[in-house]
Amino acid sequence: MLEILTDHGGWSWVILGLVLIGGELLAPGVFLIWLGLAALLTGLVVGLLGIGWQGAMLVFAVFAIACVIGGRLLTRRRGEEPDAATGLNDRGRQLIGKVFRLEATMTGGEGRIRVGDSSWRVIGPELLAGSEVKVVRVEGATLVVEKA
């Protein structure tokens, strides 16, 4: 393996980069593409500067870390916490910020709202039936609401 890196210089890194990017097509996960980009950049640096394999490995390690971090920043949605749940299959989270009407007067800080064909338990301030409430967060299967 070492002979490939020393004999072919930057071209071996370019080939490795293309193989990794091609591997992304076979196993999509948006990770190999960043390593492939790092290998392509390493091939460019090795080709221009003619550094040895030890230096090339260090350059690749730096580029790999930078590309993976940069890729994560590029693909993350604006305002989303890193690794936060997307809300997919989390109906309660999808309701945050929406306004509904109370089915009955809230007693003891508890009540119910109708969402589509289902009824949800809510907690919040004491309000009369028919009052509009806004969902502010979810605690388990209970929605926390405030006056809209």
C-alpha positions, 0 to 999 in steps of 0.5 A: 500500500505504501508503494502506491502512495510513494510511486504515484504521488498525488494521483493515488490520492485522487484515485482514492478520492474518486473511489470514496465518492463512488462508494457514496453512491453505493452506500449513501449516508453523506459521509464518504463524500467528505472523505473523498473530497479530503482525498482529492484535496490531498492529491492536489496538495501532494501534486503541487508541493511534492510532499512525502507520504507521511506529510500526505497522511497528515494533510489528509487527516486535517482535510478529512476533519475539516471536510466532515465538520464543514459538511455537517455545518452545510447539511444542518438545517438553519436553527436546528440543534445538532443531532436534534430530532426532526419531528418525523413520527413525533406528532406532539413536536409537530404541534408546537406553535399551533393554536387550538380551542379547548374542548372543556374548561381547564380545571386544576391546570389540566384540560383537553384539545381536539387535534384532527380526530384525536384528543390531547391532554393539555396542561397550562393556565386555567381557561374556559372552554372554547378559549384559544391556546397555543402549544409551547412544548411537549412533556411525554404525551401531554402538551403544555399550552398558554393563552393564545 
